[in-house]
């Protein structure tokens, strides 16, 4: 009798765990998609700042070269 109750309880727990797993999967999908979107935006922001720095550096180099060439000539 006790063994039968343990088997029934264990079966009930397995069913409950499977239901929780199903709900987790349902909730995890939108969350992971949102995390992916945020990571993409972060990456884009970092790349934009890096590009801006390179553009400003190139502009500074051009202005410096022009200044030096006018003083030499």
PDB file of N, H, CA, C and O in Angstrom:
ATOM      1  N   UNK A   1       0.819  -1.199   0.000  1.00  0.00           N
ATOM      2  CA  UNK A   1       0.000   0.000   0.000  1.00  0.00           C
ATOM      3  C   UNK A   1       0.863   1.263   0.000  1.00  0.00           C
ATOM      4  O   UNK A   1       0.585   2.204  -0.744  1.00  0.00           O
ATOM      5  N   UNK A   2       1.911   1.288   0.833  1.00  0.00           N
ATOM      6  H   UNK A   2       2.137   0.524   1.437  1.00  0.00           H
ATOM      7  CA  UNK A   2       2.788   2.455   0.880  1.00  0.00           C
ATOM      8  C   UNK A   2       3.545   2.583  -0.432  1.00  0.00           C
ATOM      9  O   UNK A   2       3.732   3.694  -0.928  1.00  0.00           O
ATOM     10  N   UNK A   3       3.980   1.474  -0.999  1.00  0.00           N
ATOM     11  H   UNK A   3       3.827   0.572  -0.596  1.00  0.00           H
ATOM     12  CA  UNK A   3       4.693   1.490  -2.270  1.00  0.00           C
ATOM     13  C   UNK A   3       3.789   2.021  -3.381  1.00  0.00           C
ATOM     14  O   UNK A   3       4.244   2.769  -4.246  1.00  0.00           O
ATOM     15  N   UNK A   4       2.518   1.640  -3.362  1.00  0.00           N
ATOM     16  H   UNK A   4       2.149   1.032  -2.659  1.00  0.00           H
ATOM     17  CA  UNK A   4       1.569   2.133  -4.365  1.00  0.00           C
ATOM     18  C   UNK A   4       1.391   3.637  -4.269  1.00  0.00           C
ATOM     19  O   UNK A   4       1.311   4.320  -5.290  1.00  0.00           O
ATOM     20  N   UNK A   5       1.326   4.166  -3.036  1.00  0.00           N
ATOM     21  H   UNK A   5       1.391   3.611  -2.207  1.00  0.00           H
ATOM     22  CA  UNK A   5       1.191   5.616  -2.838  1.00  0.00           C
ATOM     23  C   UNK A   5       2.443   6.350  -3.334  1.00  0.00           C
ATOM     24  O   UNK A   5       2.345   7.430  -3.918  1.00  0.00           O
ATOM     25  N   UNK A   6       3.603   5.764  -3.101  1.00  0.00           N
ATOM     26  H   UNK A   6       3.682   4.888  -2.627  1.00  0.00           H
ATOM     27  CA  UNK A   6       4.850   6.387  -3.539  1.00  0.00           C
ATOM     28  C   UNK A   6       4.908   6.443  -5.062  1.00  0.00           C
ATOM     29  O   UNK A   6       5.335   7.444  -5.637  1.00  0.00           O
ATOM     30  N   UNK A   7       4.480   5.368  -5.706  1.00  0.00           N
ATOM     31  H   UNK A   7       4.133   4.555  -5.238  1.00  0.00           H
ATOM     32  CA  UNK A   7       4.479   5.343  -7.170  1.00  0.00           C
ATOM     33  C   UNK A   7       3.499   6.367  -7.717  1.00  0.00           C
ATOM     34  O   UNK A   7       3.804   7.066  -8.683  1.00  0.00           O
ATOM     35  N   UNK A   8       2.336   6.459  -7.111  1.00  0.00           N
ATOM     36  H   UNK A   8       2.089   5.891  -6.326  1.00  0.00           H
ATOM     37  CA  UNK A   8       1.333   7.432  -7.551  1.00  0.00           C
ATOM     38  C   UNK A   8       1.835   8.858  -7.341  1.00  0.00           C
ATOM     39  O   UNK A   8       1.667   9.718  -8.206  1.00  0.00           O
ATOM     40  N   UNK A   9       2.454   9.101  -6.180  1.00  0.00           N
ATOM     41  H   UNK A   9       2.591   8.403  -5.478  1.00  0.00           H
ATOM     42  CA  UNK A   9       2.981  10.430  -5.888  1.00  0.00           C
ATOM     43  C   UNK A   9       4.107  10.789  -6.847  1.00  0.00           C
ATOM     44  O   UNK A   9       4.170  11.915  -7.342  1.00  0.00           O
ATOM     45  N   UNK A  10       4.993   9.840  -7.109  1.00  0.00           N
ATOM     46  H   UNK A  10       4.942   8.926  -6.707  1.00  0.00           H
ATOM     47  CA  UNK A  10       6.085  10.072  -8.043  1.00  0.00           C
ATOM     48  C   UNK A  10       5.550  10.368  -9.436  1.00  0.00           C
ATOM     49  O   UNK A  10       6.050  11.270 -10.109  1.00  0.00           O
ATOM     50  N   UNK A  11       4.556   9.634  -9.873  1.00  0.00           N
ATOM     51  H   UNK A  11       4.150   8.901  -9.327  1.00  0.00           H
ATOM     52  CA  UNK A  11       3.940   9.882 -11.173  1.00  0.00           C
ATOM     53  C   UNK A  11       3.328  11.268 -11.241  1.00  0.00           C
ATOM     54  O   UNK A  11       3.448  11.958 -12.254  1.00  0.00           O
ATOM     55  N   UNK A  12       2.672  11.678 -10.162  1.00  0.00           N
ATOM     56  H   UNK A  12       2.575  11.118  -9.339  1.00  0.00           H
ATOM     57  CA  UNK A  12       2.071  13.013 -10.101  1.00  0.00           C
ATOM     58  C   UNK A  12       3.159  14.091 -10.174  1.00  0.00           C
ATOM     59  O   UNK A  12       2.989  15.110 -10.844  1.00  0.00           O
ATOM     60  N   UNK A  13       4.273  13.854  -9.480  1.00  0.00           N
ATOM     61  H   UNK A  13       4.411  13.026  -8.936  1.00  0.00           H
ATOM     62  CA  UNK A  13       5.374  14.816  -9.516  1.00  0.00           C
ATOM     63  C   UNK A  13       5.961  14.932 -10.926  1.00  0.00           C
ATOM     64  O   UNK A  13       6.255  16.032 -11.392  1.00  0.00           O
ATOM     65  N   UNK A  14       6.126  13.798 -11.594  1.00  0.00           N
ATOM     66  H   UNK A  14       5.887  12.904 -11.215  1.00  0.00           H
ATOM     67  CA  UNK A  14       6.648  13.837 -12.968  1.00  0.00           C
ATOM     68  C   UNK A  14       5.724  14.628 -13.894  1.00  0.00           C
ATOM     69  O   UNK A  14       6.189  15.396 -14.737  1.00  0.00           O
ATOM     70  N   UNK A  15       4.439  14.438 -13.735  1.00  0.00           N
ATOM     71  H   UNK A  15       4.061  13.814 -13.051  1.00  0.00           H
ATOM     72  CA  UNK A  15       3.465  15.185 -14.553  1.00  0.00           C
ATOM     73  C   UNK A  15       3.576  16.678 -14.261  1.00  0.00           C
ATOM     74  O   UNK A  15       3.573  17.499 -15.179  1.00  0.00           O
ATOM     75  N   UNK A  16       3.675  17.028 -12.968  1.00  0.00           N
ATOM     76  H   UNK A  16       3.677  16.362 -12.223  1.00  0.00           H
ATOM     77  CA  UNK A  16       3.785  18.439 -12.584  1.00  0.00           C
ATOM     78  C   UNK A  16       5.082  19.047 -13.127  1.00  0.00           C
ATOM     79  O   UNK A  16       5.085  20.179 -13.612  1.00  0.00           O
ATOM     80  N   UNK A  17       6.175  18.295 -13.044  1.00  0.00           N
ATOM     81  H   UNK A  17       6.172  17.376 -12.651  1.00  0.00           H
ATOM     82  CA  UNK A  17       7.458  18.791 -13.553  1.00  0.00           C
ATOM     83  C   UNK A  17       7.381  19.006 -15.063  1.00  0.00           C
ATOM     84  O   UNK A  17       7.897  20.002 -15.571  1.00  0.00           O
ATOM     85  N   UNK A  18       6.753  18.099 -15.771  1.00  0.00           N
ATOM     86  H   UNK A  18       6.335  17.290 -15.357  1.00  0.00           H
ATOM     87  CA  UNK A  18       6.599  18.261 -17.217  1.00  0.00           C
ATOM     88  C   UNK A  18       5.765  19.496 -17.547  1.00  0.00           C
ATOM     89  O   UNK A  18       6.057  20.202 -18.512  1.00  0.00           O
ATOM     90  N   UNK A  19       4.735  19.757 -16.756  1.00  0.00           N
ATOM     91  H   UNK A  19       4.498  19.182 -15.973  1.00  0.00           H
ATOM     92  CA  UNK A  19       3.913  20.945 -16.984  1.00  0.00           C
ATOM     93  C   UNK A  19       4.723  22.219 -16.738  1.00  0.00           C
ATOM     94  O   UNK A  19       4.612  23.187 -17.491  1.00  0.00           O
ATOM     95  N   UNK A  20       5.533  22.211 -15.685  1.00  0.00           N
ATOM     96  H   UNK A  20       5.623  21.425 -15.073  1.00  0.00           H
ATOM     97  CA  UNK A  20       6.381  23.377 -15.397  1.00  0.00           C
ATOM     98  C   UNK A  20       7.383  23.584 -16.529  1.00  0.00           C
ATOM     99  O   UNK A  20       7.615  24.716 -16.954  1.00  0.00           O
ATOM    100  N   UNK A  21       7.982  22.487 -17.023  1.00  0.00           N
ATOM    101  H   UNK A  21       7.793  21.568 -16.677  1.00  0.00           H
ATOM    102  CA  UNK A  21       8.910  22.597 -18.152  1.00  0.00           C
ATOM    103  C   UNK A  21       8.222  23.197 -19.362  1.00  0.00           C
ATOM    104  O   UNK A  21       8.794  24.040 -20.053  1.00  0.00           O
ATOM    105  N   UNK A  22       6.985  22.761 -19.623  1.00  0.00           N
ATOM    106  H   UNK A  22       6.520  22.076 -19.062  1.00  0.00           H
ATOM    107  CA  UNK A  22       6.238  23.304 -20.756  1.00  0.00           C
ATOM    108  C   UNK A  22       5.983  24.790 -20.616  1.00  0.00           C
ATOM    109  O   UNK A  22       6.116  25.542 -21.582  1.00  0.00           O
ATOM    110  N   UNK A  23       5.616  25.215 -19.417  1.00  0.00           N
ATOM    111  H   UNK A  23       5.508  24.604 -18.632  1.00  0.00           H
ATOM    112  CA  UNK A  23       5.377  26.644 -19.184  1.00  0.00           C
ATOM    113  C   UNK A  23       6.683  27.433 -19.274  1.00  0.00           C
ATOM    114  O   UNK A  23       6.697  28.553 -19.785  1.00  0.00           O
ATOM    115  N   UNK A  24       7.770  26.859 -18.785  1.00  0.00           N
ATOM    116  H   UNK A  24       7.759  25.949 -18.370  1.00  0.00           H
ATOM    117  CA  UNK A  24       9.068  27.539 -18.886  1.00  0.00           C
ATOM    118  C   UNK A  24       9.465  27.745 -20.331  1.00  0.00           C
ATOM    119  O   UNK A  24       9.952  28.815 -20.696  1.00  0.00           O
ATOM    120  N   UNK A  25       9.262  26.733 -21.155  1.00  0.00           N
ATOM    121  H   UNK A  25       8.866  25.864 -20.858  1.00  0.00           H
ATOM    122  CA  UNK A  25       9.595  26.864 -22.571  1.00  0.00           C
ATOM    123  C   UNK A  25       8.746  27.931 -23.236  1.00  0.00           C
ATOM    124  O   UNK A  25       9.237  28.695 -24.066  1.00  0.00           O
ATOM    125  N   UNK A  26       7.477  27.982 -22.872  1.00  0.00           N
ATOM    126  H   UNK A  26       7.078  27.361 -22.198  1.00  0.00           H
ATOM    127  CA  UNK A  26       6.583  28.994 -23.438  1.00  0.00           C
ATOM    128  C   UNK A  26       7.034  30.393 -23.052  1.00  0.00           C
ATOM    129  O   UNK A  26       6.996  31.310 -23.873  1.00  0.00           O
ATOM    130  N   UNK A  27       7.460  30.559 -21.807  1.00  0.00           N
ATOM    131  H   UNK A  27       7.491  29.814 -21.141  1.00  0.00           H
ATOM    132  CA  UNK A  27       7.893  31.876 -21.342  1.00  0.00           C
ATOM    133  C   UNK A  27       9.316  32.203 -21.769  1.00  0.00           C
ATOM    134  O   UNK A  27       9.648  33.373 -21.954  1.00  0.00           O
ATOM    135  N   UNK A  28      10.150  31.206 -21.927  1.00  0.00           N
ATOM    136  H   UNK A  28       9.880  30.255 -21.776  1.00  0.00           H
ATOM    137  CA  UNK A  28      11.550  31.446 -22.239  1.00  0.00           C
ATOM    138  C   UNK A  28      11.747  31.927 -23.673  1.00  0.00           C
ATOM    139  O   UNK A  28      12.673  32.692 -23.942  1.00  0.00           O
ATOM    140  N   UNK A  29      10.900  31.495 -24.589  1.00  0.00           N
ATOM    141  H   UNK A  29      10.148  30.873 -24.371  1.00  0.00           H
ATOM    142  CA  UNK A  29      11.082  31.865 -25.991  1.00  0.00           C
ATOM    143  C   UNK A  29      11.025  33.371 -26.200  1.00  0.00           C
ATOM    144  O   UNK A  29      11.949  33.926 -26.794  1.00  0.00           O
ATOM    145  N   UNK A  30       9.974  34.064 -25.737  1.00  0.00           N
ATOM    146  H   UNK A  30       9.223  33.613 -25.255  1.00  0.00           H
ATOM    147  CA  UNK A  30       9.976  35.522 -25.930  1.00  0.00           C
ATOM    148  C   UNK A  30      11.111  36.202 -25.169  1.00  0.00           C
ATOM    149  O   UNK A  30      11.669  37.192 -25.642  1.00  0.00           O
ATOM    150  N   UNK A  31      11.451  35.680 -24.004  1.00  0.00           N
ATOM    151  H   UNK A  31      10.998  34.875 -23.621  1.00  0.00           H
ATOM    152  CA  UNK A  31      12.523  36.289 -23.217  1.00  0.00           C
ATOM    153  C   UNK A  31      13.849  36.168 -23.946  1.00  0.00           C
ATOM    154  O   UNK A  31      14.613  37.132 -24.008  1.00  0.00           O
ATOM    155  N   UNK A  32      14.130  34.998 -24.497  1.00  0.00           N
ATOM    156  H   UNK A  32      13.510  34.216 -24.446  1.00  0.00           H
ATOM    157  CA  UNK A  32      15.401  34.839 -25.195  1.00  0.00           C
ATOM    158  C   UNK A  32      15.431  35.681 -26.471  1.00  0.00           C
ATOM    159  O   UNK A  32      16.483  36.202 -26.840  1.00  0.00           O
ATOM    160  N   UNK A  33      14.302  35.818 -27.141  1.00  0.00           N
ATOM    161  H   UNK A  33      13.447  35.394 -26.841  1.00  0.00           H
ATOM    162  CA  UNK A  33      14.255  36.679 -28.325  1.00  0.00           C
ATOM    163  C   UNK A  33      14.508  38.130 -27.950  1.00  0.00           C
ATOM    164  O   UNK A  33      15.185  38.858 -28.676  1.00  0.00           O
ATOM    165  N   UNK A  34      13.962  38.544 -26.817  1.00  0.00           N
ATOM    166  H   UNK A  34      13.412  37.952 -26.228  1.00  0.00           H
ATOM    167  CA  UNK A  34      14.183  39.909 -26.337  1.00  0.00           C
ATOM    168  C   UNK A  34      15.653  40.111 -25.973  1.00  0.00           C
ATOM    169  O   UNK A  34      16.231  41.157 -26.271  1.00  0.00           O
ATOM    170  N   UNK A  35      16.257  39.115 -25.330  1.00  0.00           N
ATOM    171  H   UNK A  35      15.788  38.265 -25.087  1.00  0.00           H
ATOM    172  CA  UNK A  35      17.671  39.216 -24.994  1.00  0.00           C
ATOM    173  C   UNK A  35      18.529  39.307 -26.250  1.00  0.00           C
ATOM    174  O   UNK A  35      19.501  40.062 -26.281  1.00  0.00           O
ATOM    175  N   UNK A  36      18.185  38.558 -27.271  1.00  0.00           N
ATOM    176  H   UNK A  36      17.395  37.945 -27.246  1.00  0.00           H
ATOM    177  CA  UNK A  36      18.918  38.616 -28.533  1.00  0.00           C
ATOM    178  C   UNK A  36      18.803  40.006 -29.155  1.00  0.00           C
ATOM    179  O   UNK A  36      19.786  40.553 -29.653  1.00  0.00           O
ATOM    180  N   UNK A  37      17.594  40.573 -29.123  1.00  0.00           N
ATOM    181  H   UNK A  37      16.795  40.129 -28.718  1.00  0.00           H
ATOM    182  CA  UNK A  37      17.389  41.910 -29.687  1.00  0.00           C
ATOM    183  C   UNK A  37      18.214  42.951 -28.926  1.00  0.00           C
ATOM    184  O   UNK A  37      18.824  43.830 -29.535  1.00  0.00           O
ATOM    185  N   UNK A  38      18.230  42.850 -27.606  1.00  0.00           N
ATOM    186  H   UNK A  38      17.734  42.135 -27.112  1.00  0.00           H
ATOM    187  CA  UNK A  38      18.997  43.798 -26.800  1.00  0.00           C
ATOM    188  C   UNK A  38      20.492  43.649 -27.073  1.00  0.00           C
ATOM    189  O   UNK A  38      21.207  44.644 -27.193  1.00  0.00           O
ATOM    190  N   UNK A  39      20.962  42.409 -27.171  1.00  0.00           N
ATOM    191  H   UNK A  39      20.381  41.601 -27.073  1.00  0.00           H
ATOM    192  CA  UNK A  39      22.387  42.185 -27.478  1.00  0.00           C
ATOM    193  C   UNK A  39      22.751  42.757 -28.849  1.00  0.00           C
ATOM    194  O   UNK A  39      23.832  43.320 -29.020  1.00  0.00           O
ATOM    195  N   UNK A  40      21.853  42.615 -29.821  1.00  0.00           N
ATOM    196  H   UNK A  40      20.975  42.158 -29.682  1.00  0.00           H
ATOM    197  CA  UNK A  40      22.104  43.182 -31.148  1.00  0.00           C
ATOM    198  C   UNK A  40      22.189  44.702 -31.091  1.00  0.00           C
ATOM    199  O   UNK A  40      23.048  45.307 -31.732  1.00  0.00           O
ATOM    200  N   UNK A  41      21.296  45.314 -30.325  1.00  0.00           N
ATOM    201  H   UNK A  41      20.597  44.823 -29.804  1.00  0.00           H
ATOM    202  CA  UNK A  41      21.316  46.771 -30.194  1.00  0.00           C
ATOM    203  C   UNK A  41      22.584  47.242 -29.489  1.00  0.00           C
ATOM    204  O   UNK A  41      23.175  48.250 -29.875  1.00  0.00           O
ATOM    205  N   UNK A  42      23.001  46.513 -28.459  1.00  0.00           N
ATOM    206  H   UNK A  42      22.521  45.694 -28.145  1.00  0.00           H
ATOM    207  CA  UNK A  42      24.245  46.859 -27.771  1.00  0.00           C
ATOM    208  C   UNK A  42      25.430  46.777 -28.727  1.00  0.00           C
ATOM    209  O   UNK A  42      26.291  47.656 -28.745  1.00  0.00           O
ATOM    210  N   UNK A  43      25.461  45.725 -29.509  1.00  0.00           N
ATOM    211  H   UNK A  43      24.761  45.010 -29.494  1.00  0.00           H
ATOM    212  CA  UNK A  43      26.552  45.545 -30.468  1.00  0.00           C
ATOM    213  C   UNK A  43      26.557  46.663 -31.501  1.00  0.00           C
ATOM    214  O   UNK A  43      27.616  47.180 -31.857  1.00  0.00           O
ATOM    215  N   UNK A  44      25.379  47.034 -31.978  1.00  0.00           N
ATOM    216  H   UNK A  44      24.519  46.614 -31.689  1.00  0.00           H
ATOM    217  CA  UNK A  44      25.268  48.120 -32.951  1.00  0.00           C
ATOM    218  C   UNK A  44      25.749  49.437 -32.352  1.00  0.00           C
ATOM    219  O   UNK A  44      26.434  50.212 -33.017  1.00  0.00           O
ATOM    220  N   UNK A  45      25.390  49.686 -31.100  1.00  0.00           N
ATOM    221  H   UNK A  45      24.832  49.056 -30.559  1.00  0.00           H
ATOM    222  CA  UNK A  45      25.814  50.921 -30.442  1.00  0.00           C
ATOM    223  C   UNK A  45      27.331  50.964 -30.298  1.00  0.00           C
ATOM    224  O   UNK A  45      27.949  51.996 -30.561  1.00  0.00           O
ATOM    225  N   UNK A  46      27.928  49.862 -29.885  1.00  0.00           N
ATOM    226  H   UNK A  46      27.426  49.025 -29.671  1.00  0.00           H
ATOM    227  CA  UNK A  46      29.383  49.811 -29.736  1.00  0.00           C
ATOM    228  C   UNK A  46      30.063  50.032 -31.083  1.00  0.00           C
ATOM    229  O   UNK A  46      31.040  50.777 -31.170  1.00  0.00           O
ATOM    230  N   UNK A  47      29.557  49.397 -32.123  1.00  0.00           N
ATOM    231  H   UNK A  47      28.763  48.792 -32.052  1.00  0.00           H
ATOM    232  CA  UNK A  47      30.141  49.563 -33.453  1.00  0.00           C
ATOM    233  C   UNK A  47      29.994  50.993 -33.953  1.00  0.00           C
ATOM    234  O   UNK A  47      30.899  51.522 -34.599  1.00  0.00           O
ATOM    235  N   UNK A  48      28.861  51.622 -33.659  1.00  0.00           N
ATOM    236  H   UNK A  48      28.126  51.193 -33.134  1.00  0.00           H
ATOM    237  CA  UNK A  48      28.641  53.013 -34.083  1.00  0.00           C
ATOM    238  C   UNK A  48      29.620  53.956 -33.391  1.00  0.00           C
ATOM    239  O   UNK A  48      30.181  54.847 -34.029  1.00  0.00           O
ATOM    240  N   UNK A  49      29.828  53.762 -32.085  1.00  0.00           N
ATOM    241  H   UNK A  49      29.373  53.038 -31.567  1.00  0.00           H
ATOM    242  CA  UNK A  49      30.781  54.607 -31.361  1.00  0.00           C
ATOM    243  C   UNK A  49      32.194  54.408 -31.897  1.00  0.00           C
ATOM    244  O   UNK A  49      32.947  55.371 -32.041  1.00  0.00           O
ATOM    245  N   UNK A  50      32.551  53.168 -32.190  1.00  0.00           N
ATOM    246  H   UNK A  50      31.939  52.386 -32.073  1.00  0.00           H
ATOM    247  CA  UNK A  50      33.889  52.889 -32.730  1.00  0.00           C
ATOM    248  C   UNK A  50      34.057  53.535 -34.103  1.00  0.00           C
ATOM    249  O   UNK A  50      35.108  54.104 -34.399  1.00  0.00           O
ATOM    250  N   UNK A  51      33.025  53.448 -34.941  1.00  0.00           N
ATOM    251  H   UNK A  51      32.172  52.985 -34.701  1.00  0.00           H
ATOM    252  CA  UNK A  51      33.095  54.065 -36.271  1.00  0.00           C
ATOM    253  C   UNK A  51      33.229  55.577 -36.157  1.00  0.00           C
ATOM    254  O   UNK A  51      34.009  56.190 -36.885  1.00  0.00           O
ATOM    255  N   UNK A  52      32.484  56.168 -35.262  1.00  0.00           N
ATOM    256  H   UNK A  52      31.850  55.670 -34.671  1.00  0.00           H
ATOM    257  CA  UNK A  52      32.543  57.620 -35.065  1.00  0.00           C
ATOM    258  C   UNK A  52      33.948  58.036 -34.657  1.00  0.00           C
ATOM    259  O   UNK A  52      34.472  59.040 -35.138  1.00  0.00           O
ATOM    260  N   UNK A  53      34.558  57.255 -33.762  1.00  0.00           N
ATOM    261  H   UNK A  53      34.132  56.439 -33.370  1.00  0.00           H
ATOM    262  CA  UNK A  53      35.914  57.565 -33.331  1.00  0.00           C
ATOM    263  C   UNK A  53      36.910  57.501 -34.484  1.00  0.00           C
ATOM    264  O   UNK A  53      37.809  58.335 -34.588  1.00  0.00           O
ATOM    265  N   UNK A  54      36.738  56.500 -35.349  1.00  0.00           N
ATOM    266  H   UNK A  54      36.007  55.823 -35.264  1.00  0.00           H
ATOM    267  CA  UNK A  54      37.644  56.388 -36.502  1.00  0.00           C
ATOM    268  C   UNK A  54      37.440  57.542 -37.475  1.00  0.00           C
ATOM    269  O   UNK A  54      38.406  58.055 -38.040  1.00  0.00           O
ATOM    270  N   UNK A  55      36.190  57.953 -37.674  1.00  0.00           N
ATOM    271  H   UNK A  55      35.405  57.536 -37.215  1.00  0.00           H
ATOM    272  CA  UNK A  55      35.902  59.075 -38.582  1.00  0.00           C
ATOM    273  C   UNK A  55      36.496  60.368 -38.031  1.00  0.00           C
ATOM    274  O   UNK A  55      37.112  61.138 -38.768  1.00  0.00           O
ATOM    275  N   UNK A  56      36.307  60.604 -36.729  1.00  0.00           N
ATOM    276  H   UNK A  56      35.806  59.978 -36.130  1.00  0.00           H
ATOM    277  CA  UNK A  56      36.872  61.816 -36.126  1.00  0.00           C
ATOM    278  C   UNK A  56      38.394  61.793 -36.178  1.00  0.00           C
ATOM    279  O   UNK A  56      39.029  62.825 -36.394  1.00  0.00           O
ATOM    280  N   UNK A  57      38.979  60.610 -35.979  1.00  0.00           N
ATOM    281  H   UNK A  57      38.463  59.771 -35.804  1.00  0.00           H
ATOM    282  CA  UNK A  57      40.437  60.490 -36.062  1.00  0.00           C
ATOM    283  C   UNK A  57      40.944  60.779 -37.456  1.00  0.00           C
ATOM    284  O   UNK A  57      41.965  61.446 -37.625  1.00  0.00           O
ATOM    285  N   UNK A  58      40.237  60.281 -38.460  1.00  0.00           N
ATOM    286  H   UNK A  58      39.407  59.739 -38.323  1.00  0.00           H
ATOM    287  CA  UNK A  58      40.642  60.535 -39.850  1.00  0.00           C
ATOM    288  C   UNK A  58      40.511  62.017 -40.184  1.00  0.00           C
ATOM    289  O   UNK A  58      41.368  62.581 -40.865  1.00  0.00           O
ATOM    290  N   UNK A  59      39.440  62.648 -39.706  1.00  0.00           N
ATOM    291  H   UNK A  59      38.744  62.190 -39.153  1.00  0.00           H
ATOM    292  CA  UNK A  59      39.238  64.079 -39.942  1.00  0.00           C
ATOM    293  C   UNK A  59      40.358  64.883 -39.283  1.00  0.00           C
ATOM    294  O   UNK A  59      40.860  65.844 -39.866  1.00  0.00           O
ATOM    295  N   UNK A  60      40.742  64.497 -38.088  1.00  0.00           N
ATOM    296  H   UNK A  60      40.334  63.717 -37.614  1.00  0.00           H
ATOM    297  CA  UNK A  60      41.841  65.179 -37.392  1.00  0.00           C
ATOM    298  C   UNK A  60      43.139  65.021 -38.173  1.00  0.00           C
ATOM    299  O   UNK A  60      43.913  65.968 -38.306  1.00  0.00           O
ATOM    300  N   UNK A  61      43.369  63.812 -38.689  1.00  0.00           N
ATOM    301  H   UNK A  61      42.740  63.042 -38.580  1.00  0.00           H
ATOM    302  CA  UNK A  61      44.589  63.573 -39.475  1.00  0.00           C
ATOM    303  C   UNK A  61      44.623  64.443 -40.724  1.00  0.00           C
ATOM    304  O   UNK A  61      45.677  64.975 -41.073  1.00  0.00           O
ATOM    305  N   UNK A  62      43.496  64.597 -41.400  1.00  0.00           N
ATOM    306  H   UNK A  62      42.640  64.164 -41.117  1.00  0.00           H
ATOM    307  CA  UNK A  62      43.429  65.428 -42.613  1.00  0.00           C
ATOM    308  C   UNK A  62      43.729  66.882 -42.265  1.00  0.00           C
ATOM    309  O   UNK A  62      44.509  67.546 -42.948  1.00  0.00           O
ATOM    310  N   UNK A  63      43.104  67.369 -41.200  1.00  0.00           N
ATOM    311  H   UNK A  63      42.470  66.830 -40.645  1.00  0.00           H
ATOM    312  CA  UNK A  63      43.323  68.771 -40.801  1.00  0.00           C
ATOM    313  C   UNK A  63      44.774  68.994 -40.385  1.00  0.00           C
ATOM    314  O   UNK A  63      45.354  70.033 -40.703  1.00  0.00           O
ATOM    315  N   UNK A  64      45.357  68.047 -39.689  1.00  0.00           N
ATOM    316  H   UNK A  64      44.886  67.204 -39.431  1.00  0.00           H
ATOM    317  CA  UNK A  64      46.746  68.175 -39.272  1.00  0.00           C
ATOM    318  C   UNK A  64      47.668  68.193 -40.486  1.00  0.00           C
ATOM    319  O   UNK A  64      48.601  68.993 -40.554  1.00  0.00           O
ATOM    320  N   UNK A  65      47.402  67.312 -41.439  1.00  0.00           N
ATOM    321  H   UNK A  65      46.643  66.662 -41.383  1.00  0.00           H
ATOM    322  CA  UNK A  65      48.207  67.256 -42.664  1.00  0.00           C
ATOM    323  C   UNK A  65      48.105  68.568 -43.430  1.00  0.00           C
ATOM    324  O   UNK A  65      49.113  69.071 -43.927  1.00  0.00           O
ATOM    325  N   UNK A  66      46.897  69.132 -43.532  1.00  0.00           N
ATOM    326  H   UNK A  66      46.079  68.723 -43.128  1.00  0.00           H
ATOM    327  CA  UNK A  66      46.712  70.409 -44.221  1.00  0.00           C
ATOM    328  C   UNK A  66      47.485  71.520 -43.510  1.00  0.00           C
ATOM    329  O   UNK A  66      48.126  72.349 -44.157  1.00  0.00           O
ATOM    330  N   UNK A  67      47.424  71.532 -42.208  1.00  0.00           N
ATOM    331  H   UNK A  67      46.904  70.859 -41.682  1.00  0.00           H
ATOM    332  CA  UNK A  67      48.120  72.564 -41.412  1.00  0.00           C
ATOM    333  C   UNK A  67      49.633  72.458 -41.607  1.00  0.00           C
ATOM    334  O   UNK A  67      50.315  73.467 -41.789  1.00  0.00           O
ATOM    335  N   UNK A  68      50.139  71.252 -41.569  1.00  0.00           N
ATOM    336  H   UNK A  68      49.585  70.433 -41.421  1.00  0.00           H
ATOM    337  CA  UNK A  68      51.580  71.053 -41.756  1.00  0.00           C
ATOM    338  C   UNK A  68      51.999  71.441 -43.166  1.00  0.00           C
ATOM    339  O   UNK A  68      53.032  72.084 -43.348  1.00  0.00           O
ATOM    340  N   UNK A  69      51.226  71.065 -44.143  1.00  0.00           N
ATOM    341  H   UNK A  69      50.387  70.542 -43.995  1.00  0.00           H
ATOM    342  CA  UNK A  69      51.592  71.366 -45.538  1.00  0.00           C
ATOM    343  C   UNK A  69      51.544  72.876 -45.804  1.00  0.00           C
ATOM    344  O   UNK A  69      52.355  73.369 -46.588  1.00  0.00           O
ATOM    345  N   UNK A  70      50.644  73.615 -45.193  1.00  0.00           N
ATOM    346  H   UNK A  70      49.985  73.214 -44.556  1.00  0.00           H
ATOM    347  CA  UNK A  70      50.615  75.083 -45.391  1.00  0.00           C
ATOM    348  C   UNK A  70      51.796  75.749 -44.705  1.00  0.00           C
ATOM    349  O   UNK A  70      52.275  76.779 -45.179  1.00  0.00           O
ATOM    350  N   UNK A  71      52.271  75.199 -43.620  1.00  0.00           N
ATOM    351  H   UNK A  71      51.882  74.362 -43.235  1.00  0.00           H
ATOM    352  CA  UNK A  71      53.442  75.789 -42.938  1.00  0.00           C
ATOM    353  C   UNK A  71      54.724  75.447 -43.652  1.00  0.00           C
ATOM    354  O   UNK A  71      55.682  76.218 -43.617  1.00  0.00           O
ATOM    355  N   UNK A  72      54.755  74.298 -44.303  1.00  0.00           N
ATOM    356  H   UNK A  72      53.976  73.671 -44.331  1.00  0.00           H
ATOM    357  CA  UNK A  72      55.981  73.907 -45.009  1.00  0.00           C
ATOM    358  C   UNK A  72      56.103  74.672 -46.302  1.00  0.00           C
ATOM    359  O   UNK A  72      57.205  75.063 -46.687  1.00  0.00           O
ATOM    360  N   UNK A  73      54.993  74.895 -46.982  1.00  0.00           N
ATOM    361  H   UNK A  73      54.098  74.577 -46.670  1.00  0.00           H
ATOM    362  CA  UNK A  73      55.016  75.575 -48.287  1.00  0.00           C
ATOM    363  C   UNK A  73      55.100  77.033 -48.056  1.00  0.00           C
ATOM    364  O   UNK A  73      55.132  77.808 -49.012  1.00  0.00           O
TER     365      UNK A  73
END
